[in-house]
Amino acid sequence: MAIWIQEDKGLFHLQSKGMSYIITLLNNYPVHAYWGKKLRHDSNLDGLPYLNGYSALDRLPQEYPQYGTGDFRVPAYQAKLEDGTRITELRYTGYRVTPGKPQLAGLPSVYVESPEEADTLELLLRDDYASLNVILRYTVYRDSDVIARSVEFVNDGAGVLELQRALSASVDFPENGQFDLIYLSGGWSREANLTRRRLEQGATALSSRRGMSSHQHNPFAALVTPDTDENHGEAYGFSLVYSGGFEAEAEVDGFGTTRLCIGLNSFDFSWRLEAGESFQTPEAVLVYSAEGLGGMSRTYHRLYRTRLVRGQFRDKERPILVNNWEATYFNFNADKLVDIAAEGAKLGIELFVLDDGWFGKRDADNSSLGDWTEDLRKLPGGLADVAKRVNDLGLKFGLWVEPEMISPDSELYRAHPDWCLHVPGRRRTEARWQLVLDLTRAEVRDYVYGALSKIFSSVPVAYVKWDMNRALTEIGSAELPPERQGETAHRYVLGLYDLVDRLTSDFPHILFESCSSGGGRFDPGLLYYMPQTWTSDDTDAAERLKIQYGTSLVYPVSAMGAHVSAVPNHQVGRVTPLSFRGDVAMSGNFGYELDLTKFTEEEKELVKEQVANYKQIRGLVQQGNLYRLQSPFEGNETAWMFVSDDQREALVYYFRVMAVPYPPRRVLTLRGLNPELDYTVLDSGEVYGGDRLMQAGLGLPDIQRDYVSGCFHLKARD
């Protein structure tokens, strides 16, 4: 049992292998009492320090705070009643405990494979005046320091309620606590910048109002103690399993209490609850680590890799691919594609991916989205012919699509101009000469499903890159009445989930990779349906060090697409060695995005070596435990390593961007090894103890040039 209850004291103790989370009742308010290192359930938990001296609501650490009755901090929810008032007061009425974890209707969430993995507590709250019932759900995993939280609202009265705010989780940390806030920020082609700032009195808000999780902010935040680093100190992670607009806010009040809440973005959100209707929030996954950021990350990695991702590719090694996008852009024909695939076959590559430009009259990005039929000018035999020719070479065939979009210059738009998100009488903002299909509408989803399933049923497609290249504007739906227009953005995400669930369920043999101009929708919500994501449109290896390092704060390496591209790099113009580009890309799901036919013989030999090497190590890279050793955000060098579960094998990567004159001798201190084992460095044959490697370190060769990388493969001696 992971949940201990003292009914006489109104105390709920959620306990995992290394963590405790405690809730108590004060005046029938569920109050946060403790979150941190594991406490014994039979300890005297009366008068926990978190609760000493609390009296008024503006100092009470509520589990799900409301506004309007004395707490003046940011609330977790707000509801508008039929009389126009927005005051509610939830009081505790009971609880339920069940083994395992229930699924959330229509929403992605982490899961269990057996009831013994977790227990779920439901706290039942009610506002009698509003006839509003609220269920706070907490699932605690027994062997992992994880709590999954979500909230369900139920209108059991005769009137109508309107939710105006409905967050998934809120936690109050103790008075006089000092925290840093860590989050991932950036923009297109420079996603996942690791940002850290000290919290002072006031509010710090992270959000997306773009209808997607966004390049600018990932739906994640962590509170850490000031001394917390990669390997030491306490970290509290908050990750939202959602693919639309979100908000996370950290507020420090005048007493030094820090409240962190996360959930749906309240801006332009409302949800109408008729009598008997309910609303389910997305899930927030909370992780505690007493072993610094690295411990937090590895908890997220294992959970998301094994209990968020689903399907037959969850535990499979991912294929090495070549994508034609940066090789040809829109200018290709069937023979050119097959030439690239043929060269890939000689080099050992396993999958050829046909990117944008194969459908409609798509010679540039200004037309044809929505017209999912082959362009027979470029592909006289259609997709089936190209796929067969690629398969005959021994490669699998993959395809790029952008199903959520519609071009004004398309047959679909001419037939159905009302199928896009739009507001009558307002202009339709085009980005990349395209609009967004209204996925709140069942007929639109049915059209997209029908068009894609026809292709997937007639062409041997083994991989799909699902792109989404613009944010939502004019967020309105012709199918919703005026009083429900505020539901459009969330209903769009629910419609997206419905569509991808149908397609991934009906075509389980296809490996789906999500993309949103790169990492614009890299979030746990889509990982539930698609086990990997195109990490960034920026393929420059030096830039990718930061992007992949930052992304790994939350997401497993098995989720990160990483490709070698041509030089000068198409995004920044930088020229880096093929070996450097390869080592960076091999630290993710490996592939190439260039014209293989233009390689010199020397380059082809190096690519053969890279491909053969990755086939040997990809299981460790994709399924191993990641230890970040040196941060690209802190200097000129980056290092990370992958360690097998049994600690008998490890792979260490080191990168230096710019040469340093007359440098000091460099030593890399490793992590995650067994100090009692001896390890052989396979390339050199040298043998070192695990204790020496983690205490005294591994010496690095001195190579005097820019863009140096090195890989050390370690195996324990029998």
C-alpha positions in Angstrom: 0.0 0.0 0.0 1.3 3.4 -1.0 -1.4 5.5 0.8 -1.7 5.5 4.6 -4.7 7.2 6.1 -5.4 8.3 9.7 -9.1 9.1 9.6 -9.3 10.3 13.1 -6.7 13.0 12.3 -7.9 13.6 8.8 -4.4 12.8 7.5 -3.5 11.2 4.1 0.1 10.0 3.6 1.1 9.2 0.1 4.4 7.3 0.2 6.7 5.9 -2.5 10.1 4.3 -2.4 11.9 7.5 -1.4 9.2 10.2 -1.0 6.3 11.3 1.2 3.5 13.6 0.3 1.1 14.5 3.1 -2.3 16.1 3.1 -4.3 17.0 6.2 -7.7 18.4 6.8 -8.1 21.8 8.6 -11.7 23.0 9.0 -12.6 20.6 6.1 -10.1 22.2 3.8 -7.5 19.8 2.3 -4.2 21.3 3.3 -0.7 20.6 2.0 1.4 19.4 5.0 4.6 17.9 3.6 6.4 16.9 0.4 9.9 15.6 0.5 12.1 12.7 1.6 10.2 9.6 2.7 8.8 9.6 6.3 7.7 6.5 8.1 4.0 6.2 8.1 4.0 5.2 11.8 5.9 8.4 12.7 4.2 11.1 14.8 3.1 13.5 12.0 1.1 15.8 14.3 1.9 19.5 14.0 4.1 19.3 10.9 6.1 22.5 10.5 4.4 23.4 7.3 1.2 24.0 9.3 2.4 25.8 12.4 0.9 29.2 13.0 -1.6 29.1 10.1 -5.0 30.7 10.8 -6.3 32.8 7.9 -6.9 31.4 4.4 -4.3 33.8 3.0 -1.7 31.7 4.9 -3.3 28.3 4.6 -1.4 26.0 2.2 -4.5 24.6 0.4 -4.2 21.7 -1.9 -6.7 23.2 -4.4 -7.0 26.9 -3.5 -10.0 29.1 -4.4 -10.4 32.8 -4.7 -12.9 35.2 -3.0 -13.0 33.8 0.5 -9.8 35.1 2.0 -6.9 33.7 0.0 -5.5 36.5 -2.2 -2.9 34.4 -4.0 -3.3 32.9 -7.4 -6.2 30.3 -7.3 -6.3 26.9 -8.8 -9.8 27.3 -10.2 -12.6 29.7 -10.7 -16.3 29.1 -11.6 -19.0 31.5 -12.6 -22.5 30.8 -11.3 -25.8 31.5 -12.9 -26.3 34.5 -10.7 -23.1 36.0 -12.1 -21.0 35.6 -9.0 -17.6 33.9 -9.0 -17.3 32.9 -5.4 -17.1 29.2 -4.5 -15.8 27.4 -1.4 -14.9 23.7 -1.7 -15.1 21.7 1.5 -14.1 18.1 2.0 -16.9 15.5 2.0 -15.0 12.2 1.7 -12.3 10.1 0.0 -11.8 7.0 -2.1 -8.7 4.8 -2.4 -8.3 2.4 -5.3 -5.3 0.2 -6.4 -3.8 1.1 -9.8 -4.6 4.2 -11.8 -7.8 5.1 -13.7 -7.5 6.4 -17.3 -8.6 9.9 -18.1 -11.4 10.1 -20.6 -10.2 11.6 -23.9 -6.9 12.7 -22.4 -3.4 11.2 -22.4 -1.9 10.3 -19.1 0.7 8.0 -17.5 -0.5 4.5 -16.8 0.2 1.3 -14.9 0.4 -2.2 -16.3 -0.7 -3.8 -13.0 -2.6 -2.4 -10.0 0.3 -3.2 -7.8 2.4 -0.4 -9.4 0.4 2.5 -7.9 -2.5 3.6 -5.7 -4.9 6.4 -6.3 -6.5 8.7 -3.7 -9.6 10.7 -4.6 -10.5 13.6 -2.3 -14.1 14.6 -2.7 -14.9 18.2 -2.3 -18.2 20.1 -2.7 -19.7 23.6 -2.8 -23.3 23.2 -1.7 -24.5 26.6 -2.9 -23.2 26.0 -6.4 -24.0 22.3 -6.5 -20.4 21.8 -7.6 -18.5 18.6 -6.9 -14.7 18.5 -7.4 -12.6 15.3 -7.3 -8.9 15.8 -6.6 -7.0 12.7 -7.9 -3.6 11.7 -6.7 -1.8 8.6 -8.1 1.4 7.7 -6.3 3.8 5.1 -7.9 5.1 2.8 -5.3 8.6 2.3 -6.8 9.1 5.8 -8.3 9.0 9.2 -6.6 6.0 10.3 -8.8 2.6 11.7 -8.1 0.2 12.2 -11.0 -2.5 14.8 -10.2 -5.7 15.8 -12.0 -9.1 17.3 -11.2 -12.6 16.5 -12.3 -15.5 19.1 -11.9 -19.1 17.8 -11.8 -22.2 20.0 -11.9 -24.9 18.0 -10.0 -27.3 20.9 -9.8 -30.1 22.1 -12.0 -28.4 25.3 -13.2 -25.4 26.1 -15.4 -21.9 26.6 -14.2 -19.1 28.1 -16.2 -15.5 27.2 -15.4 -13.2 30.1 -16.1 -10.0 28.5 -14.6 -9.3 24.9 -14.1 -5.7 24.0 -13.2 -4.4 20.5 -12.7 -2.2 21.0 -9.6 -1.2 23.5 -7.0 1.4 23.1 -4.2 2.2 25.5 -1.4 5.8 25.2 -0.1 6.7 26.4 3.4 7.1 29.9 4.6 10.5 31.4 4.5 11.6 28.8 1.9 14.0 29.9 -0.8 13.7 28.5 -4.2 15.1 28.8 -7.7 12.7 28.3 -10.6 14.0 26.2 -13.5 12.2 26.0 -16.9 12.8 25.6 -20.6 12.5 28.7 -22.8 13.5 29.7 -26.3 12.0 30.1 -29.8 11.9 28.4 -33.1 15.3 26.6 -33.8 16.6 27.4 -30.3 14.2 25.4 -28.1 14.8 24.1 -24.6 17.2 26.7 -23.2 17.7 25.8 -19.6 16.7 28.9 -17.6 17.2 29.3 -13.9 16.2 32.3 -11.7 15.9 33.1 -8.0 12.3 33.6 -6.9 11.5 36.7 -4.9 8.3 38.1 -3.6 5.8 38.3 -6.5 4.8 36.1 -9.4 6.7 34.5 -12.2 4.5 33.1 -15.0 5.3 30.7 -17.8 2.7 30.2 -20.5 1.6 29.6 -24.0 -1.4 31.3 -25.6 -0.6 29.8 -29.0 -2.9 26.8 -28.9 0.1 24.5 -28.6 2.8 24.0 -26.0 5.2 26.2 -28.0 8.8 26.8 -28.7 8.8 29.7 -26.2 8.0 27.7 -23.1 7.7 24.0 -22.5 4.9 22.8 -20.2 7.3 22.1 -17.4 8.7 23.9 -14.3 10.8 22.9 -11.4 11.5 24.4 -8.0 14.9 23.7 -6.5 16.8 24.7 -3.4 19.5 27.3 -4.1 22.3 24.7 -3.6 20.7 22.2 -5.9 22.8 21.2 -8.9 22.9 18.3 -11.3 23.8 15.7 -8.6 22.9 17.1 -5.2 20.0 18.9 -3.6 16.2 18.8 -3.7 14.2 19.3 -6.9 10.4 19.4 -7.4 9.3 18.9 -10.9 5.9 19.8 -12.5 5.2 18.5 -16.0 1.8 18.9 -17.7 0.6 16.1 -20.0 -1.0 18.4 -22.5 -0.4 19.7 -26.0 -2.2 23.0 -26.0 -2.0 26.4 -24.3 -0.8 26.0 -20.7 0.3 28.1 -17.7 2.6 27.6 -14.8 3.0 30.2 -12.2 5.3 30.5 -9.1 4.1 33.1 -6.6 6.0 34.1 -3.4 3.8 35.9 -0.9 4.7 38.3 1.9 5.2 35.4 4.3 7.7 33.6 2.1 5.3 30.9 1.0 5.9 29.7 -2.6 2.9 28.5 -4.5 3.4 26.7 -7.8 0.5 25.8 -10.0 0.2 24.4 -13.5 -2.6 23.5 -15.9 -4.6 24.8 -18.8 -4.0 28.4 -19.8 -6.9 30.4 -18.3 -6.6 33.2 -20.9 -9.5 32.9 -23.3 -10.7 29.7 -21.6 -14.1 28.9 -20.4 -16.1 25.7 -20.1 -19.9 25.5 -19.8 -21.2 22.8 -17.4 -24.8 22.0 -17.9 -26.7 20.1 -15.3 -25.0 16.7 -14.9 -22.0 17.5 -17.0 -18.4 17.1 -16.0 -15.0 18.5 -17.0 -11.6 16.7 -16.6 -8.4 18.6 -16.5 -5.2 17.3 -18.1 -2.8 15.5 -15.8 0.2 17.0 -14.0 3.1 14.7 -13.2 5.0 15.8 -10.1 8.4 14.3 -9.4 10.5 14.7 -6.2 14.3 14.2 -6.3 16.8 14.3 -3.4 19.6 13.7 -5.9 19.5 17.0 -7.8 18.3 17.7 -11.3 19.8 14.5 -12.6 17.8 12.3 -10.3 14.6 14.3 -11.3 15.3 13.8 -15.0 16.0 10.1 -14.7 12.7 9.6 -12.9 10.8 11.5 -15.7 12.8 9.6 -18.3 11.9 6.1 -17.0 8.3 7.0 -16.3 7.7 8.6 -19.7 9.6 6.0 -21.6 7.8 3.0 -20.0 4.5 4.4 -18.6 3.5 7.2 -21.0 4.7 6.0 -24.4 2.6 3.1 -25.6 2.5 0.6 -28.5 4.9 -1.8 -30.1 7.7 0.8 -30.5 7.9 1.7 -26.8 10.7 -0.8 -26.1 12.0 -1.3 -29.6 15.2 0.1 -31.0 14.4 2.9 -33.4 15.6 2.8 -37.0 18.4 4.8 -38.6 16.8 7.0 -41.3 17.6 9.4 -44.1 15.2 12.3 -44.7 15.2 14.1 -48.1 14.1 17.5 -46.8 17.4 19.4 -46.6 18.7 17.4 -49.6 16.0 18.5 -52.1 13.3 20.6 -50.4 10.4 20.7 -52.9 12.6 20.0 -55.9 12.6 16.3 -56.5 11.3 13.4 -58.6 10.9 9.7 -58.0 14.3 8.8 -59.4 16.1 11.4 -57.2 14.4 10.0 -54.1 15.4 6.5 -55.0 19.0 7.5 -55.7 19.2 8.9 -52.1 17.7 5.7 -50.8 20.0 3.6 -52.8 23.0 5.3 -51.4 21.5 4.9 -47.9 21.2 1.2 -48.4 24.9 0.9 -49.3 25.7 2.8 -46.0 23.5 0.6 -43.8 20.6 3.0 -43.3 17.3 1.3 -42.6 14.6 3.8 -43.4 14.0 6.4 -46.1 11.6 9.3 -45.3 9.9 11.3 -48.0 9.3 14.8 -46.6 7.1 17.7 -47.8 6.2 18.3 -51.5 4.8 14.9 -52.6 1.1 15.9 -52.7 -1.3 18.2 -54.6 0.7 20.8 -56.5 3.1 21.5 -53.7 6.2 23.1 -55.3 6.5 25.6 -52.4 4.9 26.0 -49.0 2.1 28.2 -50.3 -0.4 25.6 -51.5 -2.0 22.1 -51.3 -2.2 21.4 -47.6 -5.3 19.3 -47.2 -5.1 17.7 -50.7 -3.5 14.4 -49.6 -3.2 12.8 -53.1 0.1 12.1 -54.9 1.6 14.7 -57.3 1.9 12.5 -60.4 4.2 15.1 -62.0 6.9 14.2 -59.5 5.8 10.7 -58.7 4.4 9.2 -62.0 3.8 5.8 -60.3 2.5 7.4 -57.1 3.6 6.7 -53.6 3.2 3.0 -53.9 5.8 2.9 -56.7 8.4 4.9 -54.8 7.7 2.9 -51.6 8.2 -0.4 -53.5 11.4 0.8 -55.1 12.7 1.8 -51.7 11.6 -1.4 -50.1 13.4 -3.4 -52.9 16.6 -1.7 -51.8 16.1 -3.1 -48.3 14.9 0.1 -46.7 11.6 0.8 -45.1 9.5 3.8 -46.4 8.4 6.8 -44.3 6.3 9.8 -45.1 5.8 13.4 -44.0 2.3 14.9 -43.4 0.8 18.0 -41.9 -2.8 16.9 -41.4 -3.9 19.8 -39.1 -3.4 22.4 -41.7 -5.2 23.7 -44.8 -3.8 26.0 -47.6 -6.2 28.7 -49.0 -4.8 27.6 -52.3 -6.1 24.0 -52.1 -9.0 22.0 -53.5 -10.1 21.3 -49.9 -10.3 25.0 -49.0 -12.2 25.8 -52.2 -14.7 23.1 -51.3 -14.9 23.8 -47.5 -13.8 27.3 -46.6 -15.6 27.1 -43.3 -13.5 24.1 -42.1 -10.7 26.2 -40.7 -10.6 27.9 -37.4 -12.1 31.3 -38.0 -14.4 34.0 -36.6 -17.1 35.3 -39.0 -16.4 38.8 -40.2 -12.8 38.7 -39.1 -9.8 38.3 -41.4 -8.1 34.9 -41.4 -4.5 35.3 -40.4 -2.2 33.2 -42.6 1.2 31.9 -41.4 3.3 30.1 -43.9 0.3 30.7 -46.3 -1.8 28.3 -44.3 -4.7 28.1 -41.9 -5.6 25.6 -39.2 -8.3 23.0 -39.7 -11.0 23.1 -37.1 -10.4 19.7 -35.3 -13.3 20.4 -32.9 -15.6 19.3 -35.7 -16.1 15.6 -36.2 -16.5 15.9 -40.0 -13.2 17.5 -40.3 -11.5 14.8 -38.2 -13.3 12.2 -40.3 -12.0 13.7 -43.5 -8.4 13.8 -42.3 -8.7 10.3 -40.9 -10.1 9.0 -44.2 -7.5 10.7 -46.4 -4.5 9.4 -44.3 -5.9 5.9 -43.7 -6.4 5.5 -47.4 -2.7 6.2 -47.9 -1.6 4.0 -45.0 -3.7 1.2 -46.2 -2.5 1.2 -49.8 1.2 2.2 -49.3 3.7 0.3 -47.1 4.3 3.2 -44.8 6.5 2.2 -41.8 7.0 5.7 -40.4 5.1 9.0 -40.3 6.5 12.4 -39.5 3.4 14.4 -38.3 4.2 18.1 -38.6 2.3 21.2 -37.3 3.8 24.4 -38.5 1.9 27.3 -37.1 0.1 28.4 -34.0 -3.7 28.9 -33.7 -5.3 32.3 -34.5 -8.9 33.4 -34.8 -9.7 30.7 -32.4 -13.4 30.2 -33.0 -15.5 27.3 -34.3 -18.5 27.5 -36.6 -20.0 24.5 -34.9 -20.0 25.9 -31.3 -22.7 28.3 -30.0 -21.7 31.7 -28.7 -21.6 30.7 -25.1 -19.2 27.9 -25.9 -16.6 29.7 -28.0 -14.2 29.9 -25.1 -14.0 26.1 -25.3 -12.6 26.1 -28.8 -8.9 25.9 -28.0 -9.2 23.0 -25.6 -11.7 21.2 -27.8 -9.1 21.5 -30.6 -6.6 19.6 -28.5 -9.2 17.0 -27.6 -10.0 16.6 -31.3 -6.4 16.2 -32.1 -6.1 13.5 -29.5 -9.1 11.7 -30.9 -7.7 11.8 -34.4 -4.2 10.6 -33.6 -5.6 7.9 -31.3 -7.7 6.5 -34.1 -4.8 6.5 -36.5 -2.2 5.1 -34.2 -4.6 2.4 -33.0 -5.6 1.4 -36.5 -2.0 1.4 -37.8 0.0 0.2 -34.9 2.9 -1.0 -37.2 3.7 2.7 -38.1 6.2 4.5 -36.1 4.8 8.1 -35.6 7.1 11.0 -34.9 5.5 14.3 -33.9 6.8 17.7 -35.1 5.8 21.3 -34.8 8.4 23.3 -36.8 10.7 21.2 -34.7 10.1 21.4 -30.9 7.0 23.6 -30.9 4.9 20.8 -29.5 7.4 18.7 -27.7 5.2 17.7 -24.7 4.1 14.6 -22.8 0.6 14.8 -24.4 1.8 13.8 -27.8 4.3 11.3 -26.5 1.4 9.2 -25.3 0.5 8.7 -29.0 3.7 9.2 -30.8 6.9 7.8 -29.1 9.3 10.3 -30.5 9.5 14.0 -31.5 11.6 16.0 -34.0 13.5 18.0 -31.4 14.3 21.1 -33.4 14.5 22.3 -37.0 18.0 23.5 -36.1 20.3 20.7 -37.1 23.5 22.5 -36.4 25.5 20.2 -34.1 26.9 23.0 -31.9 23.4 24.4 -31.4 22.0 20.9 -30.8 24.2 20.4 -27.8 22.1 23.0 -25.9 18.8 21.9 -27.4 19.3 18.2 -26.6 20.7 18.9 -23.2 17.8 21.1 -22.2 15.2 18.8 -23.6 16.7 16.0 -21.5 15.7 17.8 -18.4 12.3 16.2 -18.7 12.2 14.0 -21.8 13.9 10.6 -22.5 16.5 10.3 -25.2 14.3 7.8 -26.9 11.9 10.7 -27.6 14.5 12.9 -29.3 15.0 12.9 -33.1 18.5 13.9 -34.0 20.0 14.1 -37.5 23.2 14.8 -39.3 22.8 17.6 -41.9 24.9 19.1 -44.5 27.4 22.0 -44.1 27.4 24.9 -44.2 24.5 24.3 -41.9 21.2 25.6 -43.4 20.1 27.3 -40.2 23.2 29.1 -39.0 25.8 28.6 -41.8 28.3 26.9 -39.5 30.7 24.3 -40.8 31.4 21.4 -38.4 33.2 18.1 -39.0 31.1 15.1 -39.9 32.5 13.2 -36.9 31.2 16.0 -34.5 27.8 16.1 -36.2 27.6 12.3 -35.9 28.4 12.1 -32.3 25.8 14.8 -31.4 23.1 13.1 -33.5 24.0 9.6 -32.1 23.0 10.9 -28.7 19.4 10.7 -29.8 17.3 8.8 -32.4 19.9 8.9 -35.2 19.4 9.8 -38.8 20.7 11.9 -41.7 19.0 14.9 -43.4 21.1 15.6 -46.5 21.9 14.3 -50.0 23.9 11.2 -49.5 24.8 11.1 -53.2 27.0 14.1 -52.7 29.3 12.5 -50.1 32.9 11.9 -51.0 34.2 8.4 -50.7 36.0 9.3 -47.5 32.7 10.7 -46.0 30.8 7.6 -47.1 33.3 5.4 -45.2 32.8 7.5 -42.1 29.0 7.3 -42.4 29.3 3.5 -42.7 31.2 3.5 -39.5 28.7 5.8 -37.7 25.8 3.7 -38.9 27.4 0.4 -37.9 28.5 1.9 -34.5 25.0 3.2 -33.8 23.5 -0.2 -34.4 25.7 -1.5 -31.7 25.0 1.2 -29.1 21.4 2.4 -29.9 19.8 0.1 -27.3 22.0 1.7 -24.6 21.4 5.3 -25.9 17.7 4.9 -26.3 16.9 2.8 -23.2 19.8 3.6 -20.9 20.0 6.0 -17.9 21.3 9.4 -18.8 23.8 11.3 -16.7 24.6 14.8 -17.7 28.2 15.6 -16.9 29.0 19.1 -18.3 26.5 21.7 -19.4 26.7 23.6 -22.7 24.9 26.5 -20.9 27.8 26.9 -18.5 30.8 26.8 -20.8 32.6 25.6 -23.9 32.3 21.9 -23.2 29.5 19.4 -23.0 29.4 15.9 -21.8 26.9 13.2 -21.0 26.8 9.5 -20.6 24.4 6.5 -20.9 24.5 3.7 -18.4 22.7 0.3 -18.6 20.3 -0.7 -15.8 22.8 -3.3 -14.5 25.6 -0.7 -14.6 27.8 -3.1 -16.7 27.9 -1.0 -19.8 28.3 2.8 -20.3 28.8 5.2 -23.2 30.4 8.6 -22.6 30.3 11.5 -25.1 32.4 14.6 -24.7 32.2 17.7 -26.9 34.3 20.9 -27.1 33.0 23.6 -29.3 36.0 26.0 -29.6 39.7 25.3 -29.3 41.5 26.7 -26.3 45.2 27.7 -26.5 47.5 25.9 -24.2 44.6 24.3 -22.3 44.9 22.6 -18.9 44.7 18.8 -18.9 41.0 17.8 -19.0 39.5 15.1 -16.8 35.9 14.0 -17.0 34.3 12.7 -13.8 31.8 10.0 -14.6 28.5 9.1 -12.9 26.2 6.1 -12.5 28.8 3.4 -12.5 29.2 0.6 -10.0 32.2 1.5 -7.8 33.0 -2.1 -7.2 33.4 -3.1 -10.9 36.3 -2.6 -13.2 35.6 -1.2 -16.6 37.4 -1.7 -19.9 37.5 1.3 -22.3 36.9 -0.7 -25.5 38.9 1.5 -27.9 42.0 1.7 -25.9 41.8 -1.5 -23.8 42.6 0.4 -20.6 40.9 -0.8 -17.4 39.7 1.5 -14.6 37.7 0.9 -11.5 34.3 2.4 -11.3 35.3 4.2 -8.1 38.3 5.8 -9.8 36.2 6.9 -12.8 33.6 8.5 -10.6 36.1 10.1 -8.2 39.3 10.8 -10.0 37.8 10.8 -13.5 38.8 9.8 -17.0 41.5 11.7 -18.8 40.6 13.4 -22.1 42.9 13.6 -25.2 44.2 17.1 -26.1 43.1 17.8 -29.7 43.8 21.3 -30.9 40.9 22.2 -33.2 37.4 23.5 -33.1 34.5 21.1 -32.8 36.1 18.2 -31.0 34.1 15.2 -29.9 35.0 11.9 -28.4 33.1 8.7 -27.4 34.2 6.2 -24.8 32.5 2.8 -24.6 32.9 1.1 -21.3 32.1 -2.5 -20.4 32.5 -4.1 -17.0 35.0 -7.0 -16.8 33.7 -10.4 -15.8 
